[in-house]
Amino acid sequence: MEQKLEQPKQENGMRIVKLDKVVLNIGGTEDKLDKGFKLLQVLSGKKPVKVKAVKRIPAWNVRQGLEVGTKVTLRGKDAEDILKKLLPAIDNTLKEKQIQNNFFSFGIHEYIEIPGVEYIREVGIMGFEVTAVFARAGKSVEKKKIKKGKAKRLVVTSKEIEIFMEQKFKTKILTKRGQEDDSE
């Protein structure tokens, strides 16, 4: 009789979670916008774009077409590198409420908190927001479909993002008070 050798079970390649992009952004107008543009250019090494208002908000003196912010998007190796650079500024910890399905976001109050970044006289003290977006293989196909729809199989859950961040970036996730931590 022949014995069947048990092969190790391989993980489905389409279920692997990967970092899709990291977006850095700063909101503001006029002088703050120019300073934010320069700061993002220094931090990322890429050229940021200015974001224009889409709708009018009279209470805030915002009109359609007014430049209200600046952002830069990093993908691939650049995205991983900038995330490794920025996470120590928040002590490599994320709060559970900062993590949603498909992405997480956090803010950095002052850019001088980032290790290795010098004070820039033209910019002064300024903070910005960081958003990391995750995807699975096949997400781009969903965008191409003629009949638009959301495939639930392609959603990266917040729990999967927590596991990814703990394994790849050694990030600690702070849970809400009173909840039991499942990992212990």
N, C-alpha and C positions, 0 to 999 in steps of 0.2 A: 504494500500500500504506500502510496505517495503522501507525504505530509505537505500541506499547504503552508507556506511561510506567510505569516501575517505582515502585511506591509504597513508602515506607519501611515496614519490617516493624514492626507495633505489638506491644508486649508484652501478653501476656494479663493482663487486669485481675484475674483470679482468682489469679494467681501472685505478686502484689505482696505483699511482706512489710511488716507494720505493727506498731508497738508497741501491744500490747493493754492492758497495765497494768503498774504498778510497785507493789510491795508493800514497805513498810518494817516491820521487826519487831524486837522486843526480848524476850528471854526473861528471866524472873525471877519471884520471888514477893514478897509483902508490900511492903516499903519500895521495893525496886528496881522493882517493878511500877508503883507510883504515879509514881516519877520517870520511868520509861520512857514512861508514858502522857502525862505533861506534855511531855516532849521531843518525842515524835511529833506532838503537837498543835501545838507551836510551829513545828516544821520544815515540816509539811504544810499547816497551816491548816485541817485537817479533824479531825473527832472520831474518835480511834482506838477499836477494840473490844478487849475483854479476851478472851483465849483460855483455855478451860478444858481440863484434862487429860481425856482420853478413857479411859485405862486406868491401873491402879494400878502403881506402881513402888516397892516397899517400900525398896529400897536407897537411893533418893534422897528418901525421905519424901514421895512424891507419891501422892495418893489421887485417885480419880475425882471430878471436879467442882471440883478445886482450880484457882484461877486461876494459870496458869504463864507467861503472856506477854501481850503486847499488839501489835496490828498495825494498819496503816492501808493501804488500797488506793486508788491514784490512777489515773484513766483519762483518755484523751484529751489535751487541752492541758496539764492539770495534771501528767500523767505525764511528758511531754516536758520541761516546765519543771523538775521536781524532778530529773530525770536530768541535765539541763544544769548544775544547781546542785551535784549530788553528785559528778559525775565528776572535777572538778578536785581534790577531796580525795584521790583516789588517783592523781593526776598524769595523768589521762586515759588510763590504761593498764589493760588487762585481761589476765590470764594465760589461755592457751589452755585450761587445765583448768577454769577458772571458767565456760566456755561449754559448754552442753549443747544437745541438740535442744529447740527451743521456748523456751528461757530462758537467762539468765545471772544469776549471783549474785556479790556481793562484800560484804565487810564494811568498815565504817569504825570504827577503833579508838576515836577520840575525836571527838565532834561538833564540837569547836572547830577541827578541821582543815578544815572546810567554809568556803570564803571567804564573808565577810559575816555569819557567825553568831557572836554574842557568847556569852560564858560565862554560864550561867544558874545562879545561886547555889543555888536550890532543888533543882536536878538534880545538880550536881556534874559529875564527869567520867564519861562513859558512852559506849559504842559501840552500834552496831546493824547489822543486816543489810539489804541491799537486793537485791531480786529483780526483774528486768525480764522480762516474759513477752511473747512475740511470737506473732502469728497471721496467717493469710491470710483473705481474704474467704471466707465459707462455713464457717468453723469453728463458728459458732453453730448452723448447720444440723445438723452432726454431733451436737451435744449433744441436739437435739430428736428424732432418729431413734428410732423404736419399737424396731427391732432395733439394739441398741448394737453398735458396732464402731469400730475405729480406721481412718481413711482415711489411708494413707501419703502421699497427694498433699497433704494438709493440714499435714504436718509441716514445720516450718521448721528446716532443718539448721543445725548450728553454723557451717558455712562461710558460709551466707547471713546469719547474724546478724553474723559478723565483717565481712562486706562492708557491711552496713547500718550498723553502728557506725562503721566507717572513713569512710563517705561522709557520713552525717548528723551525727555527733558528733565527727568527727576523732579517734577513739580509736585508740590504738596497741595491737596485739595482740602479746603476748610469747609466742613459741613455745618448745617444749621445746628444751633444749640438744642439739646434734647433728643436729637436723632442718634441712633446707634450707628457706628461706622461699620460697614459690611466687611471691610478688609481685615479687621482685627479678629 
